[in-house]
Amino acid sequence: MKLQRKKIAIVGGGPGGLTLAKLLQLKGADVKVYERDLNKNARVQGSPLDLHDDSGLAAIIKANLLDEFKSNYLPKADRKKIMDEHAKVFFSDHESKVEEDFGNPYYRPEIDRGALRKILLESLQDETVVWDSHFISMNKQNDGWLLHFKSGNAIYADLVIAADGANSKVRPYITDVKAFYSGVTMLEGNVLNAKDAAPKISALLNGGKIMAFGNEKNILMGQKGNGEIGFYVSFKTNENWTSNSGINFSDKAQVLQWFKKEYHNWSSLWQDLFENAVTPFIPRPIYCMPLDQIWEVQPNLTMIGDAAHVMPPFAGEGVNMAMRDALELSECLTSDNYNSLQEAISVYETNMRIRASAAAKESLDNGEIMHSENALKTMLDFFSGH
Ligand SMILES: Cc1cc2nc3c(=O)[nH]c(=O)nc-3n(C[C@H](O)[C@H](O)[C@H](O)COP(=O)(O)OP(=O)(O)OC[C@H]3O[C@@H](n4cnc5c(N)ncnc54)[C@H](O)[C@@H]3O)c2cc1C
């Protein structure tokens, strides 16, 4: 194996980096994950993730973690309701969805981000993840790289894999190509103990997801395993809305006032979310890598996941692409079919760019539809067709 006696550094312990570490360890590789979080108990932000059969789940199966996944996923969280701004339900699959359907290519079980991280972490050899390792820079040394961290530590690796997400600090060592703003910003909020805090919405949600469309805007929400509801309002605006809006996102009254103004013709039901959310709210301008990006292959450096191809979340592909990258890269790096690591990286990157670009196109197109005048009708046609 070409990885023999090679030290591999994965920068970033998100779903992509941890999956890759696991798959490489199964092949006997010497791998460490350098993660900026202080320890394994750091809170993982964001909504639950649905894993797809040919990507996220395929990686979980390859990592021998399907049983752990089955013990930790959220069985009813993939049920959805499609509603309008007046909180009228137009579509619901709560009655018709079967509970567990692993093996069906359309089955997309949901799991909390924290639970997914825990499963992957617990599957790794002790001390694989080096916490409190905030990557700052690296320079070439011998045939590899010397990586420098905020803590002052420096380590040598023969092969570096960037898995440090959308604002990757490793990516610039591969390419200057940058992500572009998609035209959409999402504002994230969380309601703790939602059954008591927001009983009406909680009953409507019924453990699943809601997508509400109106006036070229959305509200998207989902049940989390710990009793929280995570929600996003999603709307078209300029790239610098976060700072230009003048909103203090730690001030609930200011955010609620903004919501009432911007979503003025929406039912007052939705205000429950804002009134009962914890602060701060998190603004997330949505970015996408160019679909035709290309770079020169390197012999000892590559990237996976959002670092390589951040895309809007409107096709639910981000984490799935990251885990599929991990699967394909681990196979390329440990295959006997290639003459060098550079050739293995080249094959991985070529396929990854094609696959990620198709997913990014779908995500951008869905984003357009979901923020269009006809969003409700188009989404209803789409889901009724399935
Ligand atoms: C609002 C929103 C909603 C989304 N919803 C979905 C969805 O429903 N389904 C879906 O599939 N995807 C969704 N995504 C996308 C998904 O979150 C990402 O595609 C996925 O998390 C990418 O995984 P990753 O491992 O590449 O990167 P990340 O999950 O971003 O992980 C990167 C890791 O690197 C660490 N890190 C960052 N910088 C450094 C550094 N300098 N040094 C060391 N460590 C570092 C971070 O702490 C983190 O642990 C959503 C994204 C957004 C913004």
Ligand as a Chemical Component Dictionary entry (heavy atoms), coordinates in Angstrom:
data_LIG
# 
_chem_comp.id                   LIG 
_chem_comp.type                 NON-POLYMER 
_chem_comp.pdbx_formal_charge   0 
_chem_comp.three_letter_code    LIG 
# 
loop_
_chem_comp_atom.comp_id 
_chem_comp_atom.atom_id 
_chem_comp_atom.alt_atom_id 
_chem_comp_atom.type_symbol 
_chem_comp_atom.charge 
_chem_comp_atom.model_Cartn_x 
_chem_comp_atom.model_Cartn_y 
_chem_comp_atom.model_Cartn_z 
_chem_comp_atom.pdbx_ordinal 
LIG C1  C1  C 0 -27.747 26.380 7.161  1  
LIG C2  C2  C 0 -27.176 25.086 6.684  2  
LIG C3  C3  C 0 -27.961 23.945 6.645  3  
LIG C4  C4  C 0 -27.447 22.741 6.176  4  
LIG N1  N1  N 0 -28.245 21.647 6.091  5  
LIG C5  C5  C 0 -27.761 20.518 5.547  6  
LIG C6  C6  C 0 -28.585 19.377 5.394  7  
LIG O1  O1  O 0 -29.751 19.373 5.762  8  
LIG N2  N2  N 0 -28.044 18.254 4.826  9  
LIG C7  C7  C 0 -26.742 18.233 4.406  10 
LIG O2  O2  O 0 -26.285 17.212 3.883  11 
LIG N3  N3  N 0 -25.932 19.278 4.560  12 
LIG C8  C8  C 0 -26.418 20.415 5.114  13 
LIG N4  N4  N 0 -25.596 21.491 5.250  14 
LIG C9  C9  C 0 -24.200 21.375 4.789  15 
LIG C10 C10 C 0 -23.379 20.540 5.747  16 
LIG O3  O3  O 0 -23.431 21.104 7.037  17 
LIG C11 C11 C 0 -21.940 20.495 5.261  18 
LIG O4  O4  O 0 -21.906 20.203 3.895  19 
LIG C12 C12 C 0 -21.143 19.429 6.013  20 
LIG O5  O5  O 0 -21.131 19.698 7.393  21 
LIG C13 C13 C 0 -19.718 19.401 5.457  22 
LIG O6  O6  O 0 -18.941 18.518 6.219  23 
LIG P1  P1  P 0 -17.363 18.747 6.328  24 
LIG O7  O7  O 0 -16.862 17.646 7.181  25 
LIG O8  O8  O 0 -16.791 18.945 4.985  26 
LIG O9  O9  O 0 -17.199 20.170 7.040  27 
LIG P2  P2  P 0 -17.732 20.710 8.430  28 
LIG O10 O10 O 0 -18.936 19.976 8.878  29 
LIG O11 O11 O 0 -17.817 22.187 8.276  30 
LIG O12 O12 O 0 -16.565 20.347 9.435  31 
LIG C14 C14 C 0 -15.344 21.049 9.422  32 
LIG C15 C15 C 0 -14.605 20.769 10.711 33 
LIG O13 O13 O 0 -13.335 21.407 10.637 34 
LIG C16 C16 C 0 -13.099 22.141 11.817 35 
LIG N5  N5  N 0 -12.230 23.277 11.437 36 
LIG C17 C17 C 0 -12.559 24.369 10.735 37 
LIG N6  N6  N 0 -11.497 25.173 10.578 38 
LIG C18 C18 C 0 -10.462 24.553 11.185 39 
LIG C19 C19 C 0 -9.082  24.878 11.341 40 
LIG N7  N7  N 0 -8.555  26.012 10.847 41 
LIG N8  N8  N 0 -8.282  24.013 12.009 42 
LIG C20 C20 C 0 -8.802  22.844 12.515 43 
LIG N9  N9  N 0 -10.106 22.489 12.408 44 
LIG C21 C21 C 0 -10.918 23.332 11.731 45 
LIG C22 C22 C 0 -14.468 22.561 12.312 46 
LIG O14 O14 O 0 -14.486 22.835 13.702 47 
LIG C23 C23 C 0 -15.304 21.329 11.949 48 
LIG O15 O15 O 0 -15.298 20.363 12.963 49 
LIG C24 C24 C 0 -26.099 22.687 5.751  50 
LIG C25 C25 C 0 -25.286 23.817 5.824  51 
LIG C26 C26 C 0 -25.821 25.019 6.277  52 
LIG C27 C27 C 0 -24.950 26.248 6.322  53 
# 
loop_
_chem_comp_bond.comp_id 
_chem_comp_bond.atom_id_1 
_chem_comp_bond.atom_id_2 
_chem_comp_bond.value_order 
_chem_comp_bond.pdbx_ordinal 
LIG C1  C2  SING 1  
LIG C2  C3  SING 2  
LIG C2  C26 DOUB 3  
LIG C3  C4  DOUB 4  
LIG C4  N1  SING 5  
LIG C4  C24 SING 6  
LIG N1  C5  DOUB 7  
LIG C5  C6  SING 8  
LIG C5  C8  SING 9  
LIG C6  O1  DOUB 10 
LIG C6  N2  SING 11 
LIG N2  C7  SING 12 
LIG C7  O2  DOUB 13 
LIG C7  N3  SING 14 
LIG N3  C8  DOUB 15 
LIG C8  N4  SING 16 
LIG N4  C9  SING 17 
LIG N4  C24 SING 18 
LIG C9  C10 SING 19 
LIG C10 O3  SING 20 
LIG C10 C11 SING 21 
LIG C11 O4  SING 22 
LIG C11 C12 SING 23 
LIG C12 O5  SING 24 
LIG C12 C13 SING 25 
LIG C13 O6  SING 26 
LIG O6  P1  SING 27 
LIG P1  O7  DOUB 28 
LIG P1  O8  SING 29 
LIG P1  O9  SING 30 
LIG O9  P2  SING 31 
LIG P2  O10 DOUB 32 
LIG P2  O11 SING 33 
LIG P2  O12 SING 34 
LIG O12 C14 SING 35 
LIG C14 C15 SING 36 
LIG C15 O13 SING 37 
LIG C15 C23 SING 38 
LIG O13 C16 SING 39 
LIG C16 N5  SING 40 
LIG C16 C22 SING 41 
LIG N5  C17 SING 42 
LIG N5  C21 SING 43 
LIG C17 N6  DOUB 44 
LIG N6  C18 SING 45 
LIG C18 C19 SING 46 
LIG C18 C21 DOUB 47 
LIG C19 N7  SING 48 
LIG C19 N8  DOUB 49 
LIG N8  C20 SING 50 
LIG C20 N9  DOUB 51 
LIG N9  C21 SING 52 
LIG C22 O14 SING 53 
LIG C22 C23 SING 54 
LIG C23 O15 SING 55 
LIG C24 C25 DOUB 56 
LIG C25 C26 SING 57 
LIG C26 C27 SING 58 
# 
